[in-house]
Amino acid sequence: MPKDLCIPRTMKWPLPISNQIFSLNKLVSHVVESPLK
C-alpha cells in the first residue's frame, strides 16, 4: 500500500521538472545550433 501511494507522488513531482528540463534543453540546443547553421 505505501508503495502505491509513493508512486503517484513521485510521478507528480518529476513530471513538471522534466518538462522544464526538456523545454530548456530544446531552447539551448536551438540557440547552440542556430549560429552553426
N, C-alpha and C positions, 0 to 999 in steps of 0.2 A: 504493500500500500504506500509506504513513504516514497518508494522509488517512483511510483506512478505520479505522485504529487510533485516530485522533484523534477521530472522530465518536462512537463509543461512550463514550469517556472524557468528552467534554463532555456527552453525553446523561446520563451517570450523575450528574454533579455538579449541574447546574441543576435537575434534577427535584425533589429534596427541598427545595431552596431555593425554587423557585417554588411548591411545595406549601405551605411555611411562609408565604410571602408571601400566597398565596391565602387560607389559613385566617385569617391575620392581617387581611387585607382584609375578610373576612366578619365577623370579630369587630368590627372598627372600624365598619363600616357598620351592624352591628346596634346597637352602642352609640350611634351617631350618630342612627339612625332612631328608636330607642326613645323618647327624650324628645319627638320631633316628633309622634309618633302620639297 
